[in-house]
Amino acid sequence: MTSPADQLQNVLGQTSASQPCKLVIFGAGGDLTRRLLLTSLYDLAVANALPAGFQIIAIDRGEQKAQDWADRHFALAEQDAKDPSAEFSCPHLDRGAWDRVTHNAQYIAGDFTRPELFTTLSETLGGDSAIFYCAVAARFFAPIATALGEAGLLAEKAGFRRIVIEKPFGHDLASARALDEALRRQARESQIYRIDHFMGKEANQGILVARFSNVLFEPIWRREYIDHVQITAAETIGVESRGAFYEHTGALRDMVPNHLFVLLSLIAMEPPSSLAAEAIRQEKTRLLEAIRPVRAQDYVAGQYGAGEIAGSPVAAYRGEPGVAPDSQTETYVAMRLDIDNWRWGGVPFYLRTGKRMKARRTEINIVFKKPPYALFNQDMNDPRTGNVIRFLLDPVRGVSIGFDAKQPGLEEVIAPVNSSFLYDSFFPKAPNVGYEALLHDCMAGNQMLFQSAGTIEAAWAAIDTVATTPVAPCLYEAGSQGPTEADALLARDGRQWLPVA
């Protein structure tokens, strides 16, 4: 049987990135570092996929020794490994593999808004290749990039220098452009890695393979056959301890121009000329540039009220810690998108994302047109019948094809059926929190899974009107399918959402 380590090696396509490098983590004591970066680096170490000479330089405000920092995070990883509810954990945690990640780690205490920190960092790095990972709040991205540039730390001499930033990439079109200008003043586009963990997920990467490697799908992937497309990212959790952060972000900025548009670009882009990073990124940008700007009448914002999740009562958003009692922040959005190009003209795309919904589900539903004539005794308006291709992305991963079949019996009774492929039934499950391939590709210098400046700007341009216009959210009950106003958005077009279940 293939081991998890071997399976991850197969996913990465090689056993190690080729060039030694140091990973400089700004915000090394934060939650992102603990849950995602170190867990993913551990998985890469188990798979022998870290480059020779790999070393972490941890930067945070508090004074401590490097070994104390490493030991503390190992203790937290052990705690997560014993917690069955922990989403990001290292099962069967091996201290030897952990030590390969933190071996020779260095720790620098300092304020990354002050120039003396970067002087110390320059002396520590010397001329070695380095990746600067900004695991910090978005407001620090531009100041860190500026300080790195002014200290000469982004100049590439003997080795490479790269900077990694997480979403959100701005909070509207103007701020996204300002952030990009600040980054580009200090580094070339080839040095900037805009990371979105949705691109690191195996099932999401599989969408392009399904589309462009199978003649079964691509010939019907167009307006002549497809009625509409639904993209859903539903969560059962609320904002938990992130209320203060979420108050300034909301569902639209948190999910749509990054996560949902990643899925949109994968499902709707044109075939690239090759698998080269630039070819794929160009097609994604062209697709997003073709989106007609979203109008207010095509947009719904919602906020969860009190309700029940899995039989347990939960508080309303306005009752969460850190949330204003009269908050107007949306925890749900739905919208209709129209793409003005030859393939998709006239095919609406419906996107929705929300917290405290009935079930946790991320999926893409390709809903095909009904036959032009009801030859059999069937209700052509029944949404359960007809052809639907469902890309199941989280927590179930796979592809399901829905079609009509005759129910056994003497009469012609038509019933909807499904044929499914599930990843976990066909392939050994590899350790994957969504960052392993992204970190590996960043070390190897492959930008295919990362966002380009053009893609970010095109995404914000599509939703900038609704992002910059305050909308009072309508309420929906926690544990429901979302607000009724979102149902009305599709009902006016004679369509309805497939249930989140």
C-alpha positions in Angstrom: 0.0 0.0 0.0 1.3 3.5 -0.8 2.2 5.4 2.3 1.0 9.0 2.9 4.5 10.3 2.4 4.8 8.5 -1.0 1.4 9.8 -1.9 2.4 13.4 -1.2 5.5 12.9 -3.2 3.4 11.8 -6.1 1.2 14.9 -5.7 4.2 17.2 -5.8 5.8 15.4 -8.7 9.3 15.3 -7.3 11.0 14.6 -3.9 12.5 18.1 -3.2 12.7 21.6 -4.4 16.0 22.0 -6.1 17.7 25.0 -4.5 18.5 25.5 -0.8 16.6 28.4 0.8 15.6 30.0 4.1 12.0 30.7 5.0 11.6 34.0 6.9 8.3 34.1 8.7 7.0 37.5 9.8 4.4 36.7 12.5 6.0 33.4 13.6 4.0 33.3 16.8 0.6 33.6 15.1 -2.2 31.3 14.3 -1.5 31.0 10.6 2.1 29.9 11.3 0.9 27.3 13.9 -2.0 25.8 12.0 -1.0 26.0 8.4 2.6 26.8 7.7 4.3 24.5 10.2 1.8 21.7 9.6 2.4 21.9 5.9 6.2 22.1 6.3 6.0 19.0 8.5 4.1 17.1 5.8 6.8 18.1 3.3 9.5 16.9 5.7 7.7 13.5 6.1 7.6 13.3 2.3 11.3 14.3 2.0 10.2 17.2 -0.1 12.0 20.0 1.6 15.1 21.4 -0.1 18.6 20.6 1.3 19.7 23.3 3.6 16.2 24.5 4.4 16.0 26.7 7.5 13.4 28.8 9.2 14.1 32.3 10.4 11.2 33.1 12.8 10.3 36.8 13.5 8.0 37.9 16.2 7.8 40.6 18.8 8.3 38.6 22.0 11.8 37.7 23.2 12.5 34.0 23.3 15.1 31.4 22.1 14.8 29.6 18.8 14.6 26.2 20.5 11.9 27.5 22.9 9.9 28.7 19.9 10.2 25.3 18.1 9.4 23.3 21.3 6.3 25.5 22.0 4.9 24.8 18.5 5.7 21.1 18.7 3.7 21.0 22.0 0.8 22.7 20.2 1.0 20.3 17.3 0.9 17.4 19.7 -2.2 18.9 21.3 -3.9 19.3 17.9 -2.9 15.7 16.9 -4.9 14.4 19.9 -7.9 16.6 19.1 -10.3 14.9 16.6 -12.0 18.2 15.9 -8.8 20.0 14.9 -9.1 20.7 11.2 -5.4 21.2 10.6 -3.3 18.7 12.5 -0.4 16.2 12.0 -1.7 12.7 12.8 0.9 10.3 14.2 3.2 13.2 14.9 6.9 12.2 14.4 9.5 14.2 16.4 12.2 13.4 13.9 10.3 14.9 11.0 9.4 17.9 13.1 13.1 18.4 13.9 13.9 18.4 10.2 11.6 21.4 9.9 12.9 23.4 12.8 16.6 22.1 12.7 18.9 25.1 13.0 15.9 27.5 13.2 16.8 31.0 14.2 14.5 33.5 16.0 14.7 37.2 15.8 12.7 39.4 18.2 11.7 42.7 16.8 9.1 45.2 15.5 8.7 44.7 11.7 7.7 48.4 11.4 11.2 49.5 12.5 14.3 49.5 10.2 16.7 48.0 12.7 14.9 44.6 12.5 15.7 44.5 8.7 19.4 45.4 9.4 19.6 42.4 11.7 17.8 40.2 9.2 20.2 41.2 6.4 23.2 40.2 8.5 21.5 36.9 9.3 20.7 36.0 5.7 23.9 37.1 4.0 23.6 36.2 0.3 21.4 33.0 0.8 18.2 32.5 -1.2 15.2 33.4 0.9 11.4 33.5 0.9 9.8 36.2 3.0 6.4 35.0 4.2 4.0 37.7 5.6 1.9 35.7 8.1 0.6 39.0 9.5 -2.4 41.3 9.1 -2.9 42.7 5.6 -2.1 46.3 6.7 1.5 45.2 7.2 2.1 43.8 3.7 3.1 47.1 2.0 5.3 48.3 5.0 7.1 45.0 5.2 7.7 44.9 1.4 8.9 48.5 1.5 11.3 47.8 4.4 12.7 44.7 2.7 13.3 46.7 -0.5 14.9 49.6 1.2 17.2 47.2 3.1 18.3 45.6 -0.2 16.8 42.3 0.9 14.8 41.7 -2.3 17.8 42.2 -4.6 18.6 38.9 -6.3 22.3 38.3 -6.5 23.7 34.7 -6.0 20.3 33.3 -5.1 16.6 34.1 -5.3 14.4 36.4 -3.1 10.6 36.0 -3.0 7.9 37.6 -1.0 4.6 35.8 -0.1 1.4 37.6 0.9 -2.0 36.1 1.9 -5.4 37.4 1.0 -7.1 39.8 1.4 -5.3 41.6 -1.5 -6.8 45.0 -0.7 -10.4 45.7 0.3 -11.6 47.2 -2.9 -10.2 48.0 -6.4 -8.4 51.2 -5.3 -6.7 49.6 -2.3 -5.7 46.5 -4.4 -4.0 48.7 -6.9 -2.3 50.6 -4.2 -1.0 47.4 -2.6 0.3 46.2 -6.0 2.0 49.4 -6.7 3.8 49.2 -3.3 4.9 45.7 -4.0 6.0 46.4 -7.5 8.2 49.3 -6.4 10.3 46.9 -4.5 10.1 43.6 -6.4 9.5 42.2 -9.9 6.2 40.3 -10.5 8.2 37.1 -10.7 9.2 37.6 -7.1 5.7 38.2 -5.7 3.7 35.2 -4.7 0.0 36.0 -3.8 -1.2 32.9 -2.1 -4.8 31.6 -1.9 -5.1 28.3 -0.2 -8.1 27.3 -2.4 -5.5 26.7 -5.2 -3.6 24.3 -3.0 -6.5 22.0 -2.4 -6.3 18.8 -4.4 -9.9 18.7 -5.6 -9.7 22.3 -6.8 -6.6 21.5 -8.8 -8.4 18.5 -10.3 -11.0 20.8 -12.0 -8.6 21.6 -14.9 -7.7 18.0 -15.4 -11.4 17.0 -15.5 -12.1 19.7 -18.1 -9.1 19.6 -20.4 -8.1 15.9 -20.2 -11.5 14.4 -21.0 -13.3 14.8 -24.3 -16.4 13.8 -22.3 -16.6 17.2 -20.8 -15.0 19.9 -22.9 -17.3 19.7 -26.0 -20.4 20.5 -23.9 -18.7 23.2 -21.8 -20.5 26.1 -23.5 -23.7 28.1 -23.7 -25.4 25.8 -26.2 -25.7 23.1 -23.5 -25.3 24.7 -20.1 -28.3 26.5 -18.6 -26.5 28.0 -15.6 -23.7 27.4 -13.0 -23.9 27.5 -9.2 -20.8 28.0 -7.0 -21.4 27.5 -3.3 -19.1 27.8 -0.3 -21.2 27.2 2.8 -19.9 26.9 6.4 -21.7 25.8 9.6 -19.3 27.7 11.8 -19.8 31.3 12.8 -17.1 33.9 13.3 -16.0 32.3 16.5 -13.2 34.4 18.1 -12.6 36.4 14.9 -15.5 38.8 15.4 -13.4 42.0 15.7 -11.6 41.0 12.5 -14.7 40.0 10.6 -16.5 43.3 11.5 -14.0 45.0 9.2 -14.0 42.3 6.5 -17.4 40.6 5.9 -18.3 37.7 3.7 -17.8 39.6 0.4 -14.2 40.7 0.9 -13.3 37.5 2.8 -14.5 35.0 0.2 -15.6 36.4 -3.2 -12.7 38.1 -5.0 -10.3 35.4 -3.9 -11.7 31.9 -3.0 -14.9 32.0 -5.1 -13.3 33.6 -8.1 -10.5 31.0 -8.0 -13.2 28.4 -8.5 -15.0 30.5 -11.1 -11.8 30.9 -13.1 -11.0 27.2 -13.0 -14.5 26.2 -14.1 -14.9 28.8 -16.8 -11.5 29.8 -18.2 -10.4 28.9 -21.8 -7.9 26.1 -22.4 -4.3 27.4 -21.8 -1.7 27.0 -24.5 0.4 25.0 -22.1 0.8 24.3 -18.4 3.3 27.1 -18.0 2.4 29.4 -15.1 2.1 32.5 -17.3 -0.2 30.7 -19.8 -2.6 29.6 -17.1 -2.6 32.9 -15.3 -3.3 34.8 -18.5 -6.4 32.7 -19.2 -7.7 33.2 -15.7 -7.2 37.0 -16.0 -9.0 37.1 -19.4 -11.9 35.2 -17.9 -12.3 37.6 -14.9 -11.9 40.7 -17.2 -14.9 39.5 -19.1 -17.2 39.6 -16.1 -19.8 42.3 -16.4 -19.6 44.5 -13.2 -22.1 43.2 -10.7 -25.2 45.4 -10.3 -26.9 46.1 -7.0 -30.0 44.3 -8.1 -27.9 41.2 -8.7 -26.5 41.1 -5.2 -27.8 39.9 -1.9 -26.2 40.4 1.5 -27.3 38.5 4.6 -26.4 38.2 8.3 -27.1 35.1 10.4 -29.5 35.4 13.4 -29.9 32.9 16.2 -30.8 29.3 15.3 -29.7 25.7 15.6 -26.7 23.9 14.1 -26.8 20.1 14.4 -29.4 20.3 17.1 -27.5 22.8 19.3 -28.6 26.4 19.7 -26.2 29.1 18.4 -26.1 32.8 18.9 -26.8 35.5 16.3 -23.9 37.2 14.7 -24.7 40.4 16.6 -24.3 38.3 19.8 -20.8 37.1 19.0 -17.7 38.4 20.9 -16.2 41.5 19.3 -19.3 42.2 17.2 -21.3 45.4 17.5 -24.9 44.9 18.6 -26.1 46.9 15.6 -23.6 45.5 13.1 -24.3 45.8 9.4 -21.6 43.4 8.4 -22.7 40.6 6.1 -22.0 37.0 6.9 -23.6 35.8 3.6 -23.6 37.0 0.0 -25.2 35.8 -3.2 -24.9 37.3 -6.6 -25.5 36.7 -10.3 -22.5 37.1 -12.6 -22.6 37.4 -16.4 -19.5 36.7 -18.5 -19.3 38.6 -21.8 -17.4 36.2 -24.0 -18.2 33.7 -26.8 -18.3 30.6 -24.6 -20.5 32.0 -21.8 -22.7 34.7 -23.3 -26.2 34.3 -21.8 -25.2 31.8 -19.2 -25.7 33.2 -15.6 -23.3 32.2 -12.9 -24.7 32.3 -9.4 -22.3 32.5 -6.4 -23.1 32.2 -2.7 -21.1 31.9 0.5 -22.2 32.1 4.0 -21.6 31.2 7.6 -23.9 29.3 10.0 -25.6 27.5 7.1 -27.3 24.1 7.2 -24.2 22.2 6.1 -20.6 22.6 5.4 -20.3 22.3 1.6 -18.1 23.7 -1.1 -19.1 22.7 -4.6 -19.7 23.8 -8.2 -22.9 22.7 -10.0 -23.0 22.7 -13.8 -26.7 22.7 -14.6 -27.4 21.7 -18.2 -30.4 22.6 -20.3 -33.4 20.3 -20.4 -34.3 18.4 -23.5 -36.3 20.5 -26.0 -39.2 18.1 -25.8 -40.6 16.0 -22.9 -40.8 12.7 -24.7 -41.4 10.8 -21.5 -43.9 11.5 -18.7 -41.7 13.8 -16.7 -42.0 17.3 -15.2 -39.6 19.4 -17.1 -39.7 22.1 -14.3 -38.6 19.7 -11.6 -35.1 20.8 -10.5 -34.3 17.2 -9.3 -34.4 15.9 -12.9 -32.0 16.7 -15.7 -28.3 16.7 -16.1 -26.0 18.2 -13.5 -22.3 17.8 -13.1 -21.3 18.5 -9.5 -17.7 19.2 -8.5 -17.6 18.2 -4.8 -14.7 20.1 -3.2 -15.2 20.1 0.6 -15.6 18.1 2.8 -16.6 15.4 0.3 -14.2 15.5 -2.7 -15.0 14.1 -6.1 -17.3 14.5 -9.1 -21.0 13.5 -9.4 -23.0 13.3 -12.6 -26.8 13.5 -12.3 -29.0 12.2 -15.0 -32.5 10.7 -15.4 -33.2 7.0 -15.5 -36.3 4.8 -15.8 -37.5 3.5 -12.4 -38.1 -0.3 -12.6 -41.8 -1.1 -13.0 -44.5 -1.4 -15.5 -45.0 2.3 -16.0 -42.7 4.9 -17.5 -41.6 6.6 -14.2 -38.5 8.8 -14.5 -36.2 9.1 -11.5 -33.1 11.2 -10.9 -29.9 9.2 -10.3 -26.2 9.9 -9.7 -22.9 8.4 -10.7 -20.0 9.5 -8.5 -16.3 9.5 -8.3 -14.9 10.2 -4.8 -11.2 10.9 -4.3 -11.0 9.0 -1.0 -12.4 5.9 -2.6 -9.9 5.8 -5.5 -6.7 7.2 -4.1 -4.8 6.9 -0.8 -5.4 9.9 1.3 -2.3 12.1 1.4 -1.5 14.7 4.2 -2.8 18.0 2.9 -4.0 21.2 4.6 -3.8 23.1 1.3 -0.4 24.7 1.7 2.0 21.9 0.9 1.9 22.3 -2.9 1.9 26.1 -2.6 5.0 26.2 -0.3 6.8 23.6 -2.5 6.1 25.5 -5.7 7.2 28.8 -4.1 10.5 27.2 -3.2 10.8 25.8 -6.7 9.9 29.1 -8.4 6.6 27.9 -10.0 3.9 30.6 -9.9 1.1 28.5 -11.6 -0.9 28.2 -8.4 -0.5 31.8 -7.4 -2.5 34.9 -8.2 -1.2 37.5 -10.7 -1.6 41.2 -10.3 -3.9 41.2 -13.3 -6.2 38.5 -11.8 -6.5 40.4 -8.5 -7.4 43.7 -10.3 -9.9 42.0 -12.6 -11.6 40.3 -9.6 -12.0 43.5 -7.7 -13.2 45.4 -10.8 -16.1 42.9 -11.2 -17.5 43.5 -7.7 -16.2 47.0 -6.9 -19.6 48.6 -7.1 -21.2 46.4 -4.5 -18.0 46.3 -2.4 -17.9 50.1 -2.0 -21.7 50.6 -1.6 -23.0 49.9 1.9 -25.9 47.4 1.9 -28.0 46.6 4.9 -27.9 42.8 5.2 -31.2 40.8 5.4 -31.4 38.3 8.3 -31.4 34.5 7.9 -31.7 31.9 10.6 -28.6 30.0 11.6 -28.8 26.4 10.3 -30.9 27.4 7.3 -30.2 27.5 3.5 -29.7 31.3 3.7 -31.9 34.3 3.3 -35.1 34.1 1.2 -33.9 37.1 -0.8 -31.2 34.9 -2.2 -33.9 32.4 -3.3 -35.7 35.3 -5.0 -32.5 36.3 -6.9 -32.7 33.0 -8.8 -36.5 32.7 -8.8 -36.8 35.9 -11.0 -34.8 33.9 -13.6 -37.0 30.8 -13.3 -34.3 28.9 -11.4 -33.6 27.8 -7.9 -30.6 26.9 -5.7 -29.6 23.3 -5.3 -29.9 22.6 -1.6 -26.9 22.8 0.8 -27.1 19.4 2.4 
